[in-house]
Amino acid sequence: MNTVKENNLTSKKDRRFLTLIAVLSVAIPVVVAVLFFMPKSGTPGVDVSYLPGFHAILNSLTAIALIVGYINVKRGNTKAHRSAMLVAFGLSAIFLVSYVTYHFLGQRTVYGGVGLLKYIYYFILLTHIVLAVVIVPLVLLSVYFGITNQLSRHRRISKWTFPTWLYVAVTGVLVYLMISPYYT
């Protein structure tokens, strides 16, 4: 009887968290898009020019944490895996707050490359943006299922989360390296 009651409570708890994850999965990309396309009327005296480089560092560290977590789970070291993945999650959360801050306060930078490099840049940027939107619910679900010890659900979604998240982190660095000469 207690098991049935606990499952119902867990199910209600899951529904609450899954609803929150769904709301965040829509709200985060919408807020980022609004801030990105919002007209800028001058900088309110805050220098955010250092943030793109900081974002590249955060993305690099996230990629490293993801790889460390992957290696550790394959070796059966779940404690180190969990720690590495929580570090990756924390770095990504810091990145998101900083990225929103930059796009709220900073000026838009336009890529100035030409020829084949321009097409490569825009391909990487487009896939990065699309997958950055996709990764939000994947990461949130993977973390939730991992923390709540729903390991079969965690494994099922993480096989999609890991490569997508790693791609987004690595391409974030590539986008920065390609556009950095055009920052003013």
Helices and strands as residue ranges (DSSP letters): H 2-37, H 51-74, H 78-105, H 115-147, H 151-179, G 180-182
